[in-house]
Amino acid sequence: MDSRLVGKKVGAYRILTSIAAGGMGEVYRARDLRLERDVAIKALPKEVADNARAVERLRHEARMLAALNHPNIATIYGLEELDCVPYLVMELVLGQTLAERIAAERLEIEEALQIAVQLSEALAAAHRKGITHRDVKPANVKVTPEGLVKVLDFGLAKAVGEQTEDGPDDVQSMITSCVLIGTPAYMSPERLRGEPSGQTTDVWAFGCVLYELLTGRRAFDTSNVAETCAYVLTSEPDWGVLPFETPGVVRLLLARCLEKRAHHRLQEMGEARGILDSVVECRRFEPPQAIWIEGVEAGAHASPTC
């Protein structure tokens, strides 16, 4: 990780240490010298710090976060500048990312469903504000030590009616020019084809994350970008690896979220939230019983309610 900012002061914040890095930005832990609390500061990677589009993307992320106020979405505190470069000041979220949590061990189904309920609520809240995240994946979701889910990184978020300038989004352009506006394993078919995409692109990504929470493996994953894109566009996930005790309604929900045709896909994250919340409540009071249901596309073994 780049530690070039460690020890420097950005506004009223003293940079303490580098805690994360990625293609869209670098995140530091900093001390708020006025309020005496630790915060997270997101900076552009040094390679693109003077790139006008990259700078505007960071400012855009700040505007998206400022429009949201939800316990399952990381809170923005402000936007600071140092040497004409913007820095995003945010709530410091402790804990593991879902990517780290899934890699560490297989999640129990109750934990997976409780995480999915909170994630679906966060996305539903963003959608109610007219904002699509467009980069939902385990690396962009954290679970605090208290079990609270926090959605991070709205750098690719888009408001309803907003025109974005992402550059090439189609498969061939991504392969030849290495322009990756998102992560292919979680990108909806319409985004990979470069078609207009709306909130159902988050529904697709949510389905990918839910599948991964339940199985410990990606729904669409191969050894290279081209194969992954082709897999998303043409193939189904391996439904057979879902745990035997996965409720039937959850299997059906997954199938609806991962419908390749956007207009046939589940249209509302609020509906996903309602389904999952009902399943979680049901399982608290009634032991699940796995039974065989004929004709369930999302897998063979399913329970009708719990």
VEXDREN-2710 file (C-alpha; in Angstrom, 1 decimal):
% VEXDREN-2710
k/r/px/py/pz
1/MET/0.0/0.0/0.0
2/ASP/1.1/3.6/-0.7
3/SER/2.0/5.4/2.5
4/ARG/2.8/8.7/1.0
5/LEU/0.2/10.5/3.1
6/VAL/1.0/9.0/6.4
7/GLY/1.8/11.7/8.9
8/LYS/0.4/14.5/6.8
9/LYS/-2.5/16.7/7.8
10/VAL/-5.5/17.0/5.5
11/GLY/-7.7/19.8/6.8
12/ALA/-8.4/19.0/10.5
13/TYR/-7.3/15.3/10.0
14/ARG/-4.0/13.7/10.7
15/ILE/-3.2/10.7/8.5
16/LEU/-2.2/7.7/10.7
17/THR/-1.8/4.7/8.5
18/SER/-2.8/3.1/5.2
19/ILE/-5.5/0.5/5.6
20/ALA/-6.7/-0.4/2.1
21/ALA/-5.9/0.1/-1.6
22/GLY/-7.6/-0.6/-4.8
23/GLY/-8.0/0.6/-8.4
24/MET/-10.6/3.2/-7.4
25/GLY/-8.8/4.7/-4.4
26/GLU/-6.7/4.3/-1.3
27/VAL/-8.1/4.4/2.2
28/TYR/-6.3/5.7/5.3
29/ARG/-7.1/5.8/8.9
30/ALA/-6.9/9.4/10.2
31/ARG/-7.5/11.3/13.4
32/ASP/-10.0/14.1/13.6
33/LEU/-8.1/16.6/15.7
34/ARG/-11.2/18.7/16.5
35/LEU/-13.6/15.9/17.6
36/GLU/-10.9/13.5/18.8
37/ARG/-12.2/10.5/16.8
38/ASP/-10.7/8.3/14.1
39/VAL/-12.1/8.5/10.6
40/ALA/-11.4/7.0/7.2
41/ILE/-10.0/9.2/4.4
42/LYS/-10.3/8.0/0.8
43/ALA/-7.7/9.4/-1.6
44/LEU/-7.1/8.8/-5.3
45/PRO/-4.3/6.5/-6.3
46/LYS/-1.2/8.5/-7.0
47/GLU/-1.2/7.3/-10.7
48/VAL/-4.5/9.2/-11.3
49/ALA/-4.4/11.9/-8.7
50/ASP/-4.1/14.6/-11.4
51/ASN/-6.6/13.0/-13.7
52/ALA/-9.6/15.3/-14.1
53/ARG/-12.1/12.4/-14.6
54/ALA/-10.7/10.5/-11.6
55/VAL/-11.0/13.7/-9.5
56/GLU/-14.6/14.2/-10.6
57/ARG/-15.4/10.6/-9.9
58/LEU/-14.3/11.1/-6.2
59/ARG/-16.4/14.2/-6.0
60/HIS/-19.3/12.3/-7.5
61/GLU/-19.0/9.6/-4.9
62/ALA/-19.1/12.3/-2.2
63/ARG/-22.4/13.7/-3.7
64/MET/-23.9/10.2/-3.8
65/LEU/-23.0/9.5/-0.2
66/ALA/-24.3/12.9/1.0
67/ALA/-27.7/12.0/-0.4
68/LEU/-27.8/8.8/1.7
69/ASN/-28.4/8.4/5.4
70/HIS/-28.8/4.8/6.5
71/PRO/-27.2/2.6/9.2
72/ASN/-26.1/0.0/6.7
73/ILE/-24.3/2.6/4.5
74/ALA/-21.0/4.1/5.5
75/THR/-21.5/7.8/6.5
76/ILE/-19.7/10.7/4.8
77/TYR/-18.3/13.4/7.0
78/GLY/-17.0/15.8/4.4
79/LEU/-14.7/16.5/1.5
80/GLU/-11.3/18.1/2.1
81/GLU/-8.6/19.3/-0.2
82/LEU/-4.8/19.3/-0.1
83/ASP/-2.8/20.8/-2.9
84/CYS/-6.0/21.0/-5.0
85/VAL/-6.6/17.3/-4.6
86/PRO/-9.9/16.2/-3.0
87/TYR/-10.0/13.7/-0.1
88/LEU/-13.2/12.0/1.0
89/VAL/-13.7/11.9/4.8
90/MET/-15.9/9.0/6.0
91/GLU/-17.0/7.0/8.9
92/LEU/-14.2/4.5/9.9
93/VAL/-15.8/1.1/9.6
94/LEU/-14.0/-1.6/11.6
95/GLY/-14.3/-5.3/10.9
96/GLN/-13.9/-7.7/7.9
97/THR/-15.1/-7.2/4.4
98/LEU/-17.4/-10.0/3.2
99/ALA/-14.6/-11.1/0.9
100/GLU/-12.4/-11.7/3.9
101/ARG/-15.2/-13.2/6.0
102/ILE/-16.1/-15.7/3.2
103/ALA/-12.4/-16.6/2.6
104/ALA/-11.9/-17.3/6.3
105/GLU/-14.6/-20.0/6.7
106/ARG/-17.9/-21.2/5.5
107/LEU/-20.7/-19.1/6.9
108/GLU/-23.6/-20.8/8.7
109/ILE/-26.8/-20.3/6.8
110/GLU/-28.4/-18.1/9.6
111/GLU/-25.4/-15.7/9.5
112/ALA/-25.5/-15.6/5.7
113/LEU/-29.2/-14.7/5.6
114/GLN/-28.8/-12.1/8.3
115/ILE/-26.0/-10.4/6.4
116/ALA/-28.1/-10.6/3.2
117/VAL/-31.1/-8.9/4.9
118/GLN/-29.0/-5.9/5.9
119/LEU/-27.3/-5.7/2.5
120/SER/-30.7/-5.8/0.8
121/GLU/-32.0/-3.1/3.1
122/ALA/-29.0/-0.8/2.3
123/LEU/-29.5/-1.2/-1.5
124/ALA/-33.2/-0.7/-1.2
125/ALA/-32.6/2.5/0.7
126/ALA/-30.2/3.7/-2.0
127/HIS/-32.7/2.8/-4.7
128/ARG/-35.4/4.7/-2.9
129/LYS/-33.2/7.8/-3.3
130/GLY/-32.8/7.0/-7.0
131/ILE/-29.1/5.8/-6.6
132/THR/-27.7/2.6/-8.1
133/HIS/-24.5/1.4/-6.5
134/ARG/-23.2/-0.5/-9.6
135/ASP/-20.3/-2.1/-7.9
136/VAL/-21.9/-4.4/-5.3
137/LYS/-19.4/-7.2/-4.3
138/PRO/-18.1/-8.7/-1.1
139/ALA/-15.0/-6.5/-1.1
140/ASN/-17.3/-3.4/-0.9
141/VAL/-19.3/-4.7/2.1
142/LYS/-18.0/-4.8/5.7
143/VAL/-19.4/-6.5/8.8
144/THR/-18.5/-4.8/12.0
145/PRO/-17.5/-6.8/15.2
146/GLU/-21.1/-6.2/16.3
147/GLY/-22.6/-7.8/13.2
148/LEU/-23.7/-4.6/11.5
149/VAL/-23.3/-4.6/7.7
150/LYS/-21.9/-1.5/6.0
151/VAL/-21.9/-0.9/2.3
152/LEU/-18.9/1.0/1.1
153/ASP/-17.5/2.5/-2.1
154/PHE/-20.1/4.4/-4.1
155/GLY/-17.4/5.5/-6.6
156/LEU/-19.4/4.0/-9.5
157/ALA/-22.8/4.9/-8.2
158/LYS/-25.3/6.5/-10.6
159/ALA/-28.4/8.6/-9.9
160/VAL/-31.6/8.1/-11.9
161/GLY/-31.3/10.0/-15.2
162/GLU/-27.7/10.8/-14.8
163/GLN/-25.4/10.4/-17.7
164/THR/-22.0/8.8/-16.8
165/GLU/-18.8/8.7/-18.8
166/ASP/-17.4/5.4/-17.8
167/GLY/-15.7/4.7/-21.1
168/PRO/-16.0/1.3/-22.8
169/ASP/-18.2/-1.1/-20.9
170/ASP/-18.6/-3.9/-23.4
171/VAL/-16.7/-7.2/-23.1
172/GLN/-14.4/-6.8/-26.1
173/SER/-13.3/-3.3/-25.0
174/MET/-12.6/-4.6/-21.5
175/ILE/-10.6/-7.4/-22.8
176/THR/-8.5/-5.4/-25.3
177/SER/-8.1/-2.2/-23.4
178/CYS/-8.2/-3.5/-19.8
179/VAL/-10.9/-0.9/-19.0
180/LEU/-12.7/-2.5/-16.1
181/ILE/-15.6/-0.3/-14.9
182/GLY/-16.7/-2.8/-12.2
183/THR/-15.8/-6.4/-11.4
184/PRO/-16.9/-8.8/-14.2
185/ALA/-17.9/-11.7/-11.8
186/TYR/-20.6/-9.4/-10.3
187/MET/-21.5/-7.3/-13.4
188/SER/-24.9/-7.9/-14.9
189/PRO/-25.2/-9.2/-18.5
190/GLU/-26.6/-5.9/-19.7
191/ARG/-23.6/-4.0/-18.3
192/LEU/-21.2/-6.4/-19.9
193/ARG/-22.9/-5.8/-23.2
194/GLY/-22.6/-2.1/-22.8
195/GLU/-26.4/-1.6/-22.6
196/PRO/-28.2/0.9/-20.4
197/SER/-28.5/-0.5/-16.9
198/GLY/-30.7/0.5/-14.0
199/GLN/-31.4/-0.7/-10.4
200/THR/-31.8/-4.3/-11.5
201/THR/-28.0/-4.3/-12.1
202/ASP/-27.7/-4.1/-8.3
203/VAL/-30.3/-6.9/-8.0
204/TRP/-28.0/-9.1/-10.1
205/ALA/-24.9/-8.3/-8.1
206/PHE/-26.9/-8.8/-4.9
207/GLY/-27.8/-12.3/-6.2
208/CYS/-24.1/-13.0/-6.8
209/VAL/-23.2/-11.9/-3.3
210/LEU/-26.0/-14.0/-1.7
211/TYR/-24.9/-17.1/-3.7
212/GLU/-21.3/-16.5/-2.4
213/LEU/-22.5/-16.1/1.2
214/LEU/-24.3/-19.4/1.0
215/THR/-21.8/-21.4/-0.9
216/GLY/-18.4/-19.9/-0.2
217/ARG/-17.7/-19.6/-3.9
218/ARG/-18.5/-17.1/-6.7
219/ALA/-21.5/-17.7/-8.9
220/PHE/-19.5/-16.7/-12.0
221/ASP/-15.7/-17.2/-11.7
222/THR/-13.0/-18.4/-14.1
223/SER/-9.3/-17.9/-14.5
224/ASN/-9.5/-14.8/-16.7
225/VAL/-11.7/-11.8/-17.6
226/ALA/-12.8/-13.0/-21.0
227/GLU/-14.0/-16.4/-19.7
228/THR/-15.8/-14.8/-16.7
229/CYS/-17.6/-12.4/-19.0
230/ALA/-18.6/-15.3/-21.3
231/TYR/-19.8/-17.3/-18.3
232/VAL/-22.0/-14.5/-17.0
233/LEU/-23.5/-14.0/-20.5
234/THR/-24.2/-17.6/-21.4
235/SER/-24.1/-19.9/-18.4
236/GLU/-26.0/-20.6/-15.1
237/PRO/-24.3/-20.8/-11.7
238/ASP/-23.9/-24.3/-10.2
239/TRP/-27.1/-24.5/-8.2
240/GLY/-26.1/-27.9/-6.9
241/VAL/-23.5/-26.5/-4.5
242/LEU/-26.1/-24.6/-2.5
243/PRO/-26.3/-26.1/1.0
244/PHE/-29.0/-28.7/1.4
245/GLU/-30.8/-26.7/4.1
246/THR/-31.1/-23.6/1.9
247/PRO/-34.8/-22.6/2.1
248/GLY/-36.8/-23.0/-1.1
249/VAL/-37.9/-19.4/-1.2
250/VAL/-34.2/-18.3/-1.0
251/ARG/-33.4/-20.6/-3.9
252/LEU/-36.2/-19.1/-5.9
253/LEU/-35.1/-15.6/-4.9
254/LEU/-31.6/-16.4/-6.2
255/ALA/-33.0/-17.6/-9.5
256/ARG/-35.0/-14.4/-9.9
257/CYS/-32.0/-12.1/-9.0
258/LEU/-29.8/-14.0/-11.5
259/GLU/-32.2/-13.9/-14.4
260/LYS/-30.1/-12.8/-17.4
261/ARG/-32.9/-10.7/-18.9
262/ALA/-33.2/-7.6/-16.9
263/HIS/-36.9/-7.1/-17.5
264/HIS/-37.6/-10.7/-16.1
265/ARG/-35.3/-10.2/-13.1
266/LEU/-36.6/-9.2/-9.6
267/GLN/-37.3/-5.5/-10.0
268/GLU/-37.2/-4.3/-6.4
269/MET/-34.5/-4.8/-3.7
270/GLY/-37.3/-4.1/-1.2
271/GLU/-39.0/-7.3/-2.3
272/ALA/-35.8/-9.2/-1.7
273/ARG/-35.5/-7.7/1.7
274/GLY/-39.0/-8.7/2.6
275/ILE/-38.5/-12.3/1.5
276/LEU/-35.3/-12.7/3.4
277/ASP/-36.6/-10.9/6.5
278/SER/-39.6/-13.3/6.6
279/VAL/-37.3/-16.3/6.2
280/VAL/-35.0/-15.2/9.0
281/GLU/-38.0/-14.6/11.3
282/CYS/-39.5/-17.9/10.4
283/ARG/-36.3/-19.8/11.2
284/ARG/-36.2/-18.3/14.6
285/PHE/-39.3/-20.0/15.7
286/GLU/-39.7/-23.0/13.4
287/PRO/-36.9/-25.5/12.7
288/PRO/-36.3/-25.7/8.9
289/GLN/-37.2/-29.0/7.2
290/ALA/-35.6/-29.6/3.8
291/ILE/-37.9/-31.4/1.3
292/TRP/-37.9/-32.2/-2.3
293/ILE/-39.8/-29.8/-4.6
294/GLU/-40.3/-30.8/-8.2
295/GLY/-39.5/-28.1/-10.9
296/VAL/-37.5/-25.7/-8.8
297/GLU/-34.9/-24.3/-11.2
298/ALA/-32.6/-23.0/-8.5
299/GLY/-31.9/-26.4/-7.0
300/ALA/-33.3/-29.7/-6.1
301/HIS/-33.7/-29.6/-2.3
302/ALA/-35.8/-26.8/-0.9
303/SER/-38.1/-26.0/1.9
304/PRO/-41.4/-24.2/1.0
305/THR/-41.2/-21.4/3.6
306/CYS/-38.4/-21.8/6.2
END
